[in-house]
């Protein structure tokens, strides 16, 4: 019995098998590199989210609410439950969106600062209601302030605070 293939055919088959294994090793290396890059991206996303969460921590503890009801005055109270003071506070009240109430500073640890403006006689009826059933007992106010790390924040009611872009208008969203 004689071998059907000669040395050139066997040599070519060896090159073919070697090429296939080389391609498999190269593909496996690319797959490993791609996987480790994906892990690094995932870790970076998690670090970025933790950083953003840390940045928002103080801003989440600041809220603006309506204060006591006066005859012709609307009182607004800005409460800061964080560990650091806030500055340059602007509170946007319905009917006065382009003329916000300005407060220079609110101290930390549950401090509150009251601001007020003269309101038309029908302001409460127009924006809050007549006081009957179905009347909201709370009005979400927009507040813009600077935190202790010199970051500007915008918060509407109890919604998650957002950072306005540099140069972005600070009127309510």
C-alpha positions in Angstrom: 0.0 0.0 0.0 1.3 3.3 -1.0 0.7 6.7 0.6 -1.7 8.8 -1.6 -0.1 12.1 -0.6 3.4 13.2 -1.3 5.6 15.5 0.8 4.3 18.7 -0.8 0.7 17.9 0.0 1.6 17.0 3.6 3.6 20.2 3.9 0.7 22.3 2.6 -1.7 20.6 5.0 0.7 21.5 7.9 0.7 25.1 6.8 -3.1 25.1 6.6 -3.5 23.6 10.1 -0.9 26.0 11.4 -2.7 28.9 9.9 -6.0 27.8 11.4 -4.5 27.5 14.9 -2.8 30.9 14.5 -6.1 32.5 13.6 -7.8 30.8 16.6 -5.1 32.0 19.0 -5.2 35.6 17.5 -9.1 35.6 17.8 -8.9 34.3 21.3 -6.4 37.1 22.3 -8.7 39.7 20.7 -11.7 38.3 22.6 -9.7 38.4 25.9 -8.6 42.0 25.3 -12.2 43.1 24.3 -13.5 41.5 27.5 -11.0 43.2 29.7 -11.8 46.6 28.0 -15.5 46.0 28.7 -14.8 45.3 32.3 -12.7 48.5 32.6 -15.5 50.5 30.9 -18.1 49.0 33.3 -15.8 49.8 36.3 -15.4 53.4 35.0 -19.2 53.8 34.6 -19.6 52.6 38.2 -17.0 55.0 39.5 -18.5 57.9 37.5 -22.0 57.1 38.9 -20.6 57.0 42.4 -18.9 60.3 41.9 -22.1 61.9 40.6 -24.0 60.4 43.5 -21.5 61.9 45.9 -21.8 65.3 44.2 -25.6 65.2 44.5 -25.6 64.2 48.2 -25.6 67.7 49.5 -28.0 69.0 46.8 -30.6 66.3 47.7 -30.8 67.7 51.2 -31.9 71.2 50.0 -35.6 72.0 49.3 -37.7 75.2 49.0 -41.3 75.2 50.3 -44.0 77.7 50.9 -43.8 79.2 54.4 -46.4 80.8 56.5 -49.4 82.4 54.8 -49.6 86.2 55.1 -52.3 88.6 54.0 -50.6 90.0 51.0 -47.2 88.3 51.3 -46.0 84.9 50.0 -43.3 83.5 52.3 -40.8 80.9 50.9 -38.5 78.9 53.1 -35.3 77.3 51.9 -34.3 74.3 54.1 -30.8 73.0 54.1 -30.4 69.6 55.9 -26.9 69.0 54.7 -23.6 69.3 56.7 -22.4 72.4 54.8 -24.0 75.8 53.9 -25.3 76.8 50.5 -25.0 80.1 48.8 -26.4 82.3 46.0 -29.9 80.8 46.3 -32.6 81.8 43.8 -36.2 80.6 44.3 -38.5 80.7 41.4 -42.1 81.2 42.5 -45.1 80.9 40.2 -46.1 84.2 38.8 -42.5 85.5 39.4 -40.5 83.1 37.3 -38.3 85.9 35.8 -37.9 87.7 39.2 -36.7 85.0 41.6 -36.4 85.5 45.4 -32.7 85.9 46.2 -31.1 84.5 49.4 -27.4 85.0 50.1 -26.8 82.0 52.4 -28.5 79.2 54.2 -26.5 77.5 57.0 -26.3 73.8 57.5 -27.8 71.1 59.8 -31.5 71.8 59.2 -31.3 75.5 59.0 -33.9 77.4 57.1 -34.1 80.9 55.7 -37.3 82.7 55.0 -37.9 85.1 52.0 -41.1 86.8 51.0 -42.6 89.0 48.4 -45.8 91.1 48.1 -48.3 89.1 46.2 -51.5 90.0 44.4 -54.7 89.2 46.4 -55.6 86.3 44.1 -52.1 84.7 44.2 -53.0 81.8 46.6 -56.3 81.1 44.8 -54.5 81.1 41.4 -51.5 78.9 42.2 -52.5 76.9 45.3 -56.3 76.8 45.2 -59.2 77.8 47.4 -58.3 75.4 50.2 -61.0 72.9 49.6 -60.7 69.1 49.0 -58.3 68.3 46.2 -56.2 71.4 46.9 -52.5 70.7 47.0 -50.9 71.4 50.3 -47.5 71.7 48.8 -46.3 73.6 45.7 -43.1 72.4 44.1 -40.8 75.3 43.8 -37.7 75.6 41.7 -34.5 76.5 43.6 -31.0 77.2 42.2 -28.1 77.3 44.5 -24.3 76.8 44.9 -23.1 74.0 47.1 -20.1 73.9 49.4 -17.9 72.6 46.5 -18.8 75.6 44.3 -21.2 73.5 42.1 -24.4 75.1 40.9 -27.6 73.0 41.3 -31.2 73.2 40.2 -33.9 71.4 42.0 -37.6 71.4 41.4 -39.6 70.3 44.4 -38.5 66.9 45.6 -37.1 65.9 42.2 -33.5 64.8 41.8 -31.2 67.8 41.6 -29.4 68.5 38.3 -26.4 70.6 37.4 -27.1 73.3 34.9 -24.5 73.7 32.2 -22.1 76.6 32.4 -23.8 79.7 31.0 -27.2 77.9 30.9 -30.1 80.0 31.8 -31.3 79.4 35.4 -35.0 79.9 34.8 -37.1 76.9 35.9 -37.1 73.8 33.6 
